[in-house]
Amino acid sequence: MNQLPPPKPLSFEGNVAENWRRWIQQFSLNLYLNATGFDKKPAQIQCSTLLSAAGEEALEIFNTWFGITDADKVKIDVVIRKFQ
């Protein structure tokens, strides 16, 4: 069921920490990833899905991360922790 739309892009306005908490809850925690079957896909696809759904601003932030290896950039748990 990949026709379920992803959450709206992550908002960097107002309380960003609260926006992130709500957004990641919609995206993971057995919601969007589970409902679409992406939770069964390789971590690299999950990361790509997260970054695509989070929007351009989130991708810009991801592109500025230093001290994270290319191998870690495709691990969903690492990417989520880094955004937190």
N, CA, C and O atoms as CSV, one atom per row, in Angstrom:
chain,resi,resn,atom,element,x,y,z
A,1,MET,N,N,0.847,-1.188,0.000
A,1,MET,CA,C,0.000,0.000,0.000
A,1,MET,C,C,0.890,1.249,0.000
A,1,MET,O,O,0.933,1.974,0.993
A,2,ASN,N,N,1.583,1.497,-1.079
A,2,ASN,CA,C,2.476,2.647,-1.180
A,2,ASN,C,C,1.760,3.911,-1.613
A,2,ASN,O,O,2.419,4.915,-1.880
A,3,GLN,N,N,0.435,3.901,-1.694
A,3,GLN,CA,C,-0.299,5.076,-2.111
A,3,GLN,C,C,-0.647,5.992,-0.952
A,3,GLN,O,O,-1.224,7.060,-1.161
A,4,LEU,N,N,-0.311,5.598,0.249
A,4,LEU,CA,C,-0.533,6.433,1.414
A,4,LEU,C,C,0.423,7.613,1.354
A,4,LEU,O,O,1.634,7.405,1.273
A,5,PRO,N,N,-0.075,8.842,1.390
A,5,PRO,CA,C,0.849,9.977,1.300
A,5,PRO,C,C,1.699,10.087,2.562
A,5,PRO,O,O,1.229,9.782,3.658
A,6,PRO,N,N,2.949,10.524,2.411
A,6,PRO,CA,C,3.803,10.700,3.587
A,6,PRO,C,C,3.330,11.876,4.417
A,6,PRO,O,O,2.507,12.667,3.955
A,7,PRO,N,N,3.832,12.007,5.631
A,7,PRO,CA,C,3.498,13.180,6.428
A,7,PRO,C,C,3.926,14.442,5.687
A,7,PRO,O,O,4.812,14.397,4.834
A,8,LYS,N,N,3.301,15.555,6.011
A,8,LYS,CA,C,3.719,16.830,5.439
A,8,LYS,C,C,5.176,17.066,5.807
A,8,LYS,O,O,5.647,16.534,6.812
A,9,PRO,N,N,5.904,17.859,5.010
A,9,PRO,CA,C,7.314,18.117,5.343
A,9,PRO,C,C,7.482,18.667,6.753
A,9,PRO,O,O,6.605,19.353,7.280
A,10,LEU,N,N,8.601,18.360,7.338
A,10,LEU,CA,C,8.944,18.827,8.672
A,10,LEU,C,C,9.007,20.349,8.681
A,10,LEU,O,O,9.645,20.949,7.816
A,11,SER,N,N,8.354,20.972,9.644
A,11,SER,CA,C,8.354,22.432,9.747
A,11,SER,C,C,9.494,22.888,10.653
A,11,SER,O,O,9.690,22.359,11.747
A,12,PHE,N,N,10.232,23.871,10.177
A,12,PHE,CA,C,11.312,24.460,10.955
A,12,PHE,C,C,10.908,25.819,11.513
A,12,PHE,O,O,11.760,26.623,11.891
A,13,GLU,N,N,9.615,26.067,11.562
A,13,GLU,CA,C,9.057,27.290,12.137
A,13,GLU,C,C,8.600,26.994,13.567
A,13,GLU,O,O,8.205,25.870,13.875
A,14,GLY,N,N,8.654,27.985,14.422
A,14,GLY,CA,C,8.146,27.825,15.784
A,14,GLY,C,C,8.979,26.861,16.609
A,14,GLY,O,O,10.208,26.922,16.590
A,15,ASN,N,N,8.317,25.976,17.332
A,15,ASN,CA,C,8.971,25.023,18.222
A,15,ASN,C,C,9.443,23.815,17.404
A,15,ASN,O,O,8.701,22.852,17.212
A,16,VAL,N,N,10.671,23.883,16.934
A,16,VAL,CA,C,11.200,22.855,16.042
A,16,VAL,C,C,11.283,21.496,16.742
A,16,VAL,O,O,11.021,20.463,16.127
A,17,ALA,N,N,11.641,21.499,18.011
A,17,ALA,CA,C,11.729,20.233,18.752
A,17,ALA,C,C,10.370,19.538,18.801
A,17,ALA,O,O,10.280,18.325,18.612
A,18,GLU,N,N,9.331,20.299,19.051
A,18,GLU,CA,C,7.977,19.725,19.091
A,18,GLU,C,C,7.528,19.312,17.689
A,18,GLU,O,O,6.884,18.277,17.520
A,19,ASN,N,N,7.865,20.116,16.692
A,19,ASN,CA,C,7.530,19.754,15.309
A,19,ASN,C,C,8.185,18.428,14.935
A,19,ASN,O,O,7.561,17.566,14.318
A,20,TRP,N,N,9.455,18.279,15.320
A,20,TRP,CA,C,10.176,17.035,15.047
A,20,TRP,C,C,9.523,15.859,15.759
A,20,TRP,O,O,9.314,14.804,15.160
A,21,ARG,N,N,9.201,16.038,17.034
A,21,ARG,CA,C,8.593,14.954,17.815
A,21,ARG,C,C,7.319,14.449,17.137
A,21,ARG,O,O,7.107,13.243,17.010
A,22,ARG,N,N,6.486,15.376,16.709
A,22,ARG,CA,C,5.231,14.983,16.067
A,22,ARG,C,C,5.479,14.374,14.684
A,22,ARG,O,O,4.847,13.389,14.303
A,23,TRP,N,N,6.407,14.977,13.944
A,23,TRP,CA,C,6.661,14.495,12.592
A,23,TRP,C,C,7.227,13.079,12.607
A,23,TRP,O,O,6.760,12.219,11.860
A,24,ILE,N,N,8.226,12.828,13.449
A,24,ILE,CA,C,8.849,11.503,13.478
A,24,ILE,C,C,7.867,10.463,14.004
A,24,ILE,O,O,7.947,9.293,13.632
A,25,GLN,N,N,6.955,10.874,14.854
A,25,GLN,CA,C,5.926,9.945,15.323
A,25,GLN,C,C,5.033,9.527,14.158
A,25,GLN,O,O,4.672,8.356,14.039
A,26,GLN,N,N,4.678,10.475,13.305
A,26,GLN,CA,C,3.859,10.139,12.142
A,26,GLN,C,C,4.637,9.287,11.143
A,26,GLN,O,O,4.079,8.381,10.525
A,27,PHE,N,N,5.917,9.580,10.990
A,27,PHE,CA,C,6.715,8.886,9.986
A,27,PHE,C,C,7.069,7.470,10.405
A,27,PHE,O,O,6.893,6.528,9.633
A,28,SER,N,N,7.557,7.319,11.603
A,28,SER,CA,C,7.995,5.992,12.044
A,28,SER,C,C,7.070,5.488,13.137
A,28,SER,O,O,5.862,5.717,13.084
A,29,LEU,N,N,7.617,4.818,14.108
A,29,LEU,CA,C,6.828,4.261,15.212
A,29,LEU,C,C,5.617,3.474,14.709
A,29,LEU,O,O,4.509,3.594,15.234
A,30,ASN,N,N,5.861,2.679,13.691
A,30,ASN,CA,C,4.823,1.798,13.135
A,30,ASN,C,C,3.656,2.553,12.512
A,30,ASN,O,O,2.547,2.021,12.454
A,31,LEU,N,N,3.873,3.761,12.052
A,31,LEU,CA,C,2.801,4.463,11.361
A,31,LEU,C,C,3.078,4.461,9.859
A,31,LEU,O,O,2.771,3.474,9.191
A,32,TYR,N,N,3.649,5.536,9.304
A,32,TYR,CA,C,3.837,5.610,7.854
A,32,TYR,C,C,4.724,4.480,7.325
A,32,TYR,O,O,4.355,3.810,6.360
A,33,LEU,N,N,5.881,4.261,7.942
A,33,LEU,CA,C,6.767,3.206,7.446
A,33,LEU,C,C,6.074,1.853,7.449
A,33,LEU,O,O,6.197,1.078,6.501
A,34,ASN,N,N,5.349,1.579,8.518
A,34,ASN,CA,C,4.650,0.298,8.637
A,34,ASN,C,C,3.495,0.202,7.661
A,34,ASN,O,O,3.320,-0.820,6.998
A,35,ALA,N,N,2.708,1.257,7.570
A,35,ALA,CA,C,1.515,1.232,6.720
A,35,ALA,C,C,1.864,1.078,5.238
A,35,ALA,O,O,1.073,0.538,4.465
A,36,THR,N,N,3.034,1.546,4.851
A,36,THR,CA,C,3.446,1.469,3.448
A,36,THR,C,C,4.328,0.261,3.150
A,36,THR,O,O,4.616,-0.030,1.989
A,37,GLY,N,N,4.753,-0.438,4.193
A,37,GLY,CA,C,5.641,-1.577,4.007
A,37,GLY,C,C,7.107,-1.196,3.930
A,37,GLY,O,O,7.964,-2.062,3.751
A,38,PHE,N,N,7.410,0.102,4.064
A,38,PHE,CA,C,8.801,0.540,4.006
A,38,PHE,C,C,9.602,0.080,5.222
A,38,PHE,O,O,10.832,0.062,5.180
A,39,ASP,N,N,8.922,-0.290,6.297
A,39,ASP,CA,C,9.642,-0.793,7.458
A,39,ASP,C,C,10.335,-2.124,7.166
A,39,ASP,O,O,11.227,-2.534,7.909
A,40,LYS,N,N,9.933,-2.793,6.097
A,40,LYS,CA,C,10.546,-4.062,5.696
A,40,LYS,C,C,11.655,-3.856,4.659
A,40,LYS,O,O,12.366,-4.800,4.313
A,41,LYS,N,N,11.800,-2.643,4.174
A,41,LYS,CA,C,12.809,-2.321,3.165
A,41,LYS,C,C,14.163,-2.112,3.826
A,41,LYS,O,O,14.235,-1.893,5.035
A,42,PRO,N,N,15.243,-2.179,3.039
A,42,PRO,CA,C,16.579,-1.905,3.591
A,42,PRO,C,C,16.652,-0.497,4.199
A,42,PRO,O,O,15.918,0.409,3.803
A,43,ALA,N,N,17.547,-0.344,5.160
A,43,ALA,CA,C,17.693,0.925,5.877
A,43,ALA,C,C,17.971,2.091,4.936
A,43,ALA,O,O,17.499,3.205,5.167
A,44,GLN,N,N,18.729,1.841,3.885
A,44,GLN,CA,C,19.048,2.914,2.939
A,44,GLN,C,C,17.776,3.465,2.288
A,44,GLN,O,O,17.653,4.676,2.103
A,45,ILE,N,N,16.848,2.601,1.947
A,45,ILE,CA,C,15.580,3.044,1.360
A,45,ILE,C,C,14.752,3.775,2.411
A,45,ILE,O,O,14.096,4.769,2.101
A,46,GLN,N,N,14.777,3.294,3.645
A,46,GLN,CA,C,14.057,3.980,4.716
A,46,GLN,C,C,14.616,5.389,4.914
A,46,GLN,O,O,13.854,6.338,5.102
A,47,CYS,N,N,15.941,5.528,4.873
A,47,CYS,CA,C,16.563,6.851,5.021
A,47,CYS,C,C,16.188,7.762,3.865
A,47,CYS,O,O,15.871,8.933,4.072
A,48,SER,N,N,16.223,7.240,2.670
A,48,SER,CA,C,15.838,8.035,1.504
A,48,SER,C,C,14.387,8.483,1.606
A,48,SER,O,O,14.051,9.616,1.261
A,49,THR,N,N,13.538,7.594,2.079
A,49,THR,CA,C,12.127,7.926,2.252
A,49,THR,C,C,11.962,9.009,3.315
A,49,THR,O,O,11.198,9.955,3.129
A,50,LEU,N,N,12.677,8.868,4.428
A,50,LEU,CA,C,12.623,9.871,5.493
A,50,LEU,C,C,13.049,11.241,4.968
A,50,LEU,O,O,12.359,12.236,5.191
A,51,LEU,N,N,14.170,11.290,4.280
A,51,LEU,CA,C,14.686,12.570,3.788
A,51,LEU,C,C,13.778,13.171,2.725
A,51,LEU,O,O,13.600,14.388,2.684
A,52,SER,N,N,13.209,12.348,1.877
A,52,SER,CA,C,12.276,12.844,0.869
A,52,SER,C,C,11.019,13.408,1.521
A,52,SER,O,O,10.535,14.473,1.138
A,53,ALA,N,N,10.502,12.695,2.496
A,53,ALA,CA,C,9.282,13.143,3.165
A,53,ALA,C,C,9.518,14.362,4.053
A,53,ALA,O,O,8.641,15.216,4.181
A,54,ALA,N,N,10.690,14.444,4.662
A,54,ALA,CA,C,10.977,15.552,5.590
A,54,ALA,C,C,11.090,16.888,4.873
A,54,ALA,O,O,10.852,17.932,5.480
A,55,GLY,N,N,11.442,16.877,3.614
A,55,GLY,CA,C,11.456,18.105,2.841
A,55,GLY,C,C,12.837,18.694,2.620
A,55,GLY,O,O,13.843,18.196,3.125
A,56,GLU,N,N,12.850,19.780,1.844
A,56,GLU,CA,C,14.102,20.399,1.418
A,56,GLU,C,C,14.941,20.927,2.570
A,56,GLU,O,O,16.160,20.759,2.566
A,57,GLU,N,N,14.316,21.560,3.555
A,57,GLU,CA,C,15.088,22.112,4.677
A,57,GLU,C,C,15.785,21.010,5.460
A,57,GLU,O,O,16.938,21.162,5.863
A,58,ALA,N,N,15.089,19.908,5.671
A,58,ALA,CA,C,15.694,18.781,6.385
A,58,ALA,C,C,16.858,18.213,5.585
A,58,ALA,O,O,17.889,17.861,6.157
A,59,LEU,N,N,16.703,18.122,4.275
A,59,LEU,CA,C,17.782,17.619,3.425
A,59,LEU,C,C,18.989,18.556,3.471
A,59,LEU,O,O,20.131,18.097,3.478
A,60,GLU,N,N,18.741,19.854,3.503
A,60,GLU,CA,C,19.842,20.812,3.617
A,60,GLU,C,C,20.605,20.611,4.921
A,60,GLU,O,O,21.834,20.678,4.936
A,61,ILE,N,N,19.897,20.369,6.002
A,61,ILE,CA,C,20.536,20.122,7.292
A,61,ILE,C,C,21.334,18.821,7.225
A,61,ILE,O,O,22.481,18.773,7.670
A,62,PHE,N,N,20.746,17.788,6.682
A,62,PHE,CA,C,21.424,16.506,6.515
A,62,PHE,C,C,22.738,16.686,5.756
A,62,PHE,O,O,23.748,16.075,6.105
A,63,ASN,N,N,22.726,17.513,4.734
A,63,ASN,CA,C,23.921,17.737,3.915
A,63,ASN,C,C,25.017,18.512,4.640
A,63,ASN,O,O,26.147,18.568,4.155
A,64,THR,N,N,24.710,19.107,5.782
A,64,THR,CA,C,25.723,19.860,6.526
A,64,THR,C,C,26.367,19.043,7.647
A,64,THR,O,O,27.295,19.521,8.299
A,65,TRP,N,N,25.893,17.837,7.876
A,65,TRP,CA,C,26.420,17.038,8.979
A,65,TRP,C,C,27.867,16.649,8.730
A,65,TRP,O,O,28.212,16.110,7.678
A,66,PHE,N,N,28.698,16.931,9.708
A,66,PHE,CA,C,30.094,16.515,9.677
A,66,PHE,C,C,30.286,15.454,10.746
A,66,PHE,O,O,29.530,15.408,11.718
A,67,GLY,N,N,31.275,14.611,10.581
A,67,GLY,CA,C,31.565,13.588,11.576
A,67,GLY,C,C,30.625,12.399,11.508
A,67,GLY,O,O,30.571,11.597,12.440
A,68,ILE,N,N,29.892,12.278,10.426
A,68,ILE,CA,C,29.033,11.112,10.235
A,68,ILE,C,C,29.510,10.421,8.964
A,68,ILE,O,O,29.656,11.056,7.919
A,69,THR,N,N,29.746,9.138,9.058
A,69,THR,CA,C,30.286,8.397,7.926
A,69,THR,C,C,29.203,8.159,6.866
A,69,THR,O,O,28.007,8.239,7.147
A,70,ASP,N,N,29.648,7.869,5.664
A,70,ASP,CA,C,28.698,7.526,4.603
A,70,ASP,C,C,27.887,6.291,4.993
A,70,ASP,O,O,26.704,6.188,4.669
A,71,ALA,N,N,28.527,5.363,5.683
A,71,ALA,CA,C,27.822,4.152,6.125
A,71,ALA,C,C,26.713,4.494,7.113
A,71,ALA,O,O,25.639,3.893,7.072
A,72,ASP,N,N,26.965,5.461,8.005
A,72,ASP,CA,C,25.950,5.856,8.985
A,72,ASP,C,C,24.832,6.690,8.364
A,72,ASP,O,O,23.718,6.713,8.886
A,73,LYS,N,N,25.114,7.365,7.270
A,73,LYS,CA,C,24.097,8.191,6.620
A,73,LYS,C,C,22.968,7.371,6.012
A,73,LYS,O,O,21.944,7.928,5.615
A,74,VAL,N,N,23.140,6.067,5.935
A,74,VAL,CA,C,22.095,5.201,5.379
A,74,VAL,C,C,21.500,4.278,6.445
A,74,VAL,O,O,20.804,3.316,6.120
A,75,LYS,N,N,21.774,4.572,7.708
A,75,LYS,CA,C,21.193,3.811,8.819
A,75,LYS,C,C,20.090,4.658,9.437
A,75,LYS,O,O,20.345,5.731,9.984
A,76,ILE,N,N,18.867,4.164,9.343
A,76,ILE,CA,C,17.709,4.948,9.769
A,76,ILE,C,C,17.797,5.370,11.229
A,76,ILE,O,O,17.434,6.498,11.562
A,77,ASP,N,N,18.272,4.488,12.111
A,77,ASP,CA,C,18.348,4.837,13.522
A,77,ASP,C,C,19.385,5.937,13.753
A,77,ASP,O,O,19.187,6.803,14.606
A,78,VAL,N,N,20.471,5.912,13.014
A,78,VAL,CA,C,21.497,6.957,13.148
A,78,VAL,C,C,20.967,8.291,12.645
A,78,VAL,O,O,21.174,9.322,13.286
A,79,VAL,N,N,20.297,8.281,11.520
A,79,VAL,CA,C,19.765,9.518,10.949
A,79,VAL,C,C,18.728,10.131,11.884
A,79,VAL,O,O,18.734,11.342,12.108
A,80,ILE,N,N,17.856,9.319,12.420
A,80,ILE,CA,C,16.837,9.825,13.352
A,80,ILE,C,C,17.507,10.420,14.581
A,80,ILE,O,O,17.146,11.515,15.011
A,81,ARG,N,N,18.484,9.709,15.156
A,81,ARG,CA,C,19.193,10.241,16.340
A,81,ARG,C,C,19.886,11.543,16.033
A,81,ARG,O,O,19.874,12.459,16.855
A,82,LYS,N,N,20.489,11.646,14.866
A,82,LYS,CA,C,21.199,12.863,14.486
A,82,LYS,C,C,20.227,14.040,14.359
A,82,LYS,O,O,20.558,15.152,14.770
A,83,PHE,N,N,19.061,13.819,13.808
A,83,PHE,CA,C,18.067,14.896,13.724
A,83,PHE,C,C,17.582,15.297,15.113
A,83,PHE,O,O,17.306,16.471,15.359
A,84,GLN,N,N,17.480,14.340,16.011
A,84,GLN,CA,C,17.020,14.669,17.357
A,84,GLN,C,C,18.012,15.565,18.052
A,84,GLN,O,O,17.797,15.952,19.201
